[in-house]
C-alpha cells in the first residue's frame, strides 16, 4: 500500500503543540478554529504525484520540491450541560501526531474526567496515487484514493493517564490497475495480488506523564492491520512514538520521534520478495500565542523529517518539510 508520508507531513504543520496537553474546550455554544499554513516540501517517493515517469523500478523516485498553502479548521457545538459535544473538522491532536483526515463525531465527558469520542471519517479528502505504479518509461496515470472509517476513543480511562482508540475502515482506490505493464509478464493471479483496496483496523494505546506543570511526555504504541484484496499488499504495522511537550508562559513546543515497521504477508510478484518497511519520523513544532496582543490568534511553525527504508528500493522515500502559519480560535 502507498505510504501516506507527504500528506501526514503537511497535515502536521497545522498544529497547536498544546493540543495534546490541554483538554477540549467545553464552553456551551459554538466554537472552533481555523489555520492557514504556507510551507516547503521536498520528497523523493515513487508515489509523489510529480514523479510521472520512472525508468527504473529498483530505485526510489526523483527529488521533487514544492511550495504549498494549506487551510484547515474545525467547528464544534457544546450543549448547555457542558459535558456533550458535536464536532466536525480535523482533530488538532491527531494533526499534531501526523494523521490527517476530516471527521464528524460526538464527545461525552464523564465525572471521572474520562472522555468518550465516537467519530466517522467520511473520506472527503482524497489523495492522488498511481493507477499502476509499476509502469516503466511511460507516463503513469493518476487516480484518487480515500479512507472511510469509524472510530471509538476513550481518553483518561477511569480518570487515569491512559487512553485507547480503535478504528475500522476501508481504503479504496478508484482505478486499481497495478501490474498491467506487459514488460513485467505477470500472470492474472500475480496482478490480483497487487490490489491495494483494503480493510484497515487501527488500534492505539497512549500514556501521558507530566513531569511538571510545563513539561509533559506522551508515549504511544499502535498496531495497524491492512487486509488488502491483494495478498502481496496485506501487512501488519507495529509502531511507537514519544512526544515531549514544553509549555512556556506565552508559547509552547513539541518534539516527536516515531518508528513503525510494516511486515507484508506474501511475496511481491514484481520484486520476488516479501516487502518489509521501516519508517522513522521526527517533528519539531512551535506555537506562539497572542502575538502583538492579538486575542485568540497564534503563530505556528514546524520542521519535519520522515523516512521509509524498505528491503525493496522502489518503496524507499525521504520527506522534508518546513512551514509557518497562523491559527485563529473562535
N, C-alpha and C positions, 0 to 999 in steps of 0.2 A: 504494500500500500504506500501511496505517496506520503512522504513526511510533510507535515504542516508547519515547517520551521519558520518560513518567511512571514506568514500571517500571524503566527504567535509572537514573533519579534515585534512586528508593527503594533500589534494589539497591546503589548506590554508597555509601550510608551504612553498610552492613555491611562495614567496611573496616579492615584494618591497613595503614597507609601504608607500612610497611616491607616489605610483601609482595612488592613489585617489586624490592627491594634485597637481600633475604636469600634464600638457597637453600631448597629444600624440606627439611623435617625427614626425614632418612633413618635415624632411630633404629629398629632392629629392633623389631617388635611393632606393637600397635595405638595409634594416636594420632588427634588431630583437634582440633576446636574448635567452639564454639557461641557465637553472638552474639544479643543482644536489643536492638533499637533502638526508640525512640519518636521521633516527629517530626511536622512540619507541612509540608504540601504545598499549593501554590497553582498552578492550571493553568487556561488558557483555550482548551484544544484542543477542536475539534468532536468529537473521539473520546473525550473524557473521559466515563466511564460515568455521570456525574451530569448531563450535558447531554442529557437525554432528548429534548428537543424543540428544533428550530431553525426559526425563521420566515424566515431569510434565508440562502441559500447563498453569498452574496457577502461574508460576514463570518466571522471566527473565532468560537469559542464564548464563552459567558458565563464569567466568572471563577467557579471552584469551589475551595473550600478544604476541607481535611480533616486530621484527626489520624490517625496510623496507628501500629500496633505491628507490627514485622517481625522474627520469629525466623528464624535461618538457621544452617547449620552444615555440617560435612563430617567424614568419618571415613576413615582410611587404614590399610592394613596393609603394613608393610615386611618383606620376607623377611630371613632371618638373614644373607644375603650382603651386605646393606646397599646394594645397587645396583638392586633391583627393588621396585616398589610398586604395589599396587592401591588405588584410592580411589573414593569416591562422595560427591557433595555439590556444593557450589559453590566454584569456584576463587577464592581471595581476590584473586589478581592480576587476574582477569577482573572481579571486583566493583569493584576499585579503579579500573578503566578504564570502568566504567559498563555492563558487559554482564552480564545476569542470566539464568542458567539452571542447572539441575541436570544433572550429567553423571556418568557412570561411566567409569573408564578404567584404563590401565596406564602406568606410567612406568619407563623404563630409563635409568640413568646410566652413562656411559662413562668410560674412563680419561682422555680428553682434556677432561673436565668438561662435555661436551655432554650434553643430556638429551632423549630421545625420549618423547613423550606421544601415546598413541593413545586416543581417547575417543569415547563415544557420548552424544549428547544425546537422551533418550527422549521429550521433550515432556511431561514430567509436570506442568510448571507452565503452565497455560493463562492467557490474558489475554482479558478481555472486549472485544468490539468490537460494532459495529452490523451487523445483517443487511443493512440498506440505509441507508448513511449519508446519503443524499440525500433522504430523506423530509422534507417541509416541513409544519409546522403540526399534526402528529400525533406521538404518542409513538413513538419508534424502539425496535425490539425488539433485545435483546442476543443475542449468540451467543459461543461460545468460539473462540479461535484458539490455535495452538501450533506449535512448530517441532521436527521430528525431524532430527537431523544426525549425521554422522561427521566427526571432526577429526583431523588429523595435525599435530603441532607439534614443532619441533626448536629447543631453546634452546641458546645459546652454541655455535653451529655450529663444530665443529673447535676448540673452546676459545676462540673469538673472542667479541666483544661483540654479534655479530649473532644474531638469532633469526628464525624464519619459521613461519608457520602457514597451512594450507589446510583449509577445511571445506566440506562439501557437504550440503545437506539439503532438506527440504520444509516450506514454510509452508502450513498448512491452516486453513480456516475451516469450522466445522461447517455453518452455513447461510448461504451466499453468495447474497444477493438484490439486489445493487446495481443501481440504475437502474430499479426497478419502479414508482416513483411515476408514476401516469398524468399528472400535471401536467407531466412532463418530455417526454412524447411521443417517447420513444426507440424506435428500431427494434430488432428482435431482435439484429442484429449489433452495434449500439451498446451494448446491455445486456451482450452477451457480452464486449465489450472492457473492461468494468469488473470482470471476475472477478479477485479478488485472490489466489486459490490459486496458489502459485508454487514453482518450484525455485530454490534460493538457493545461490550459490557465493561464498565469502568467502575472501580472501587478505590476509595482513598480513606486513610486514617491520618489524623493530624494531632499534634500536641503543641501547646503554646506554653512556654516557660518565661515568665517575666523575671529578670534579674534585679530590676528596679522599676520605678515609675516611668523611666525614659528608655530602658534597654530591654528588648524582648527578643526571644528566639522562637521561631516557628519551625517545627520539623514535620515531615510528611513522608509516608510510604504509600505507593499506589500500584495498582495492577490493572492491566487492560487486556481483555481477550478479544481478538479480532477474528471472527468466524466468517471468513470470506467465501464467496461462491467458488473461487479457485483455491485448491489446496496449497499451491505454492505461495499464495498471498496471505494465508491464515497464519496468525502468530500470536504469541503471548508477550506482553511488555511488562517488565518489572522496573519500578522507578523509586527514587528517593530524592528529597530536596530539603534544603535548610536555608532559612532566611533570618538574617539579623536586622532588626528594626531599631533605629536610634531616633528618639523623639527629642527635638530641641525646642527652645522657647517659641520660635516663630517658624520653624521648618522641621523637616524630617527626611531621613534617608533610609534606604533598604538595600541590602546586598544579598542576592540569592545565588546559590550554587545548586545545580540539579544534575542527575545522572539517570539514564534509562538504558536498559538492554532489551532488545527485541529478538526473540528466538522463533524462527519460522518452522512450519510443520513439514514441508515437503521440498524436494529438490526443485530449484528454479530451472525450467527447461532451456532458457536462453543461455544460462551461465553454468549449468550442470553442477550446481552445488546448492545446499541449503543456505539461505541468507541468514546472517546474524549481524545486527547493528548495535553499536554503542553510541549513545547520544549524550553530549555534555552541554551544559548551558551555564552562563554567568551573566548576571544583570546587576547594574548599579543604578538605582533610581533616586531622585531627589525632588522634594517639593518645598516651595517657599510660600507661606500663607500670607494673605492680605498685603501684597506688595503696594507701596505708595499709599498705604492705609485704605486700599480698596476692599471694602467689606464683601465677603463671600467669594472673592477671587483668589486664585492661586497660580503660581508658575511651576511647571513640572518639566523634568528632563530625564533622559535615560541613555546609558551606554550599554549595549548588549552584544553578546557573542554566543553563537550556538554552532556546534559541530557534530556531524554524524560520520562516524568511522565504521565502514562496513567491510565484511570479507569479500564483498562484490564491489569493485571500484566504481561501478556505474551509480551506486547509491551514496557515495561519499559526498559530503557537502559542508560548506562553511558559510555562515551568515554573520555580518557585522552591521550594527545599526547605531546611529546617533540621532537623537531627536530632542525637541524642546517645544513647549506649548503653554496654553493657558487653560484653566479649569474654572467653571463658574457654578456655584451651588444656589439653588432657589427653593 
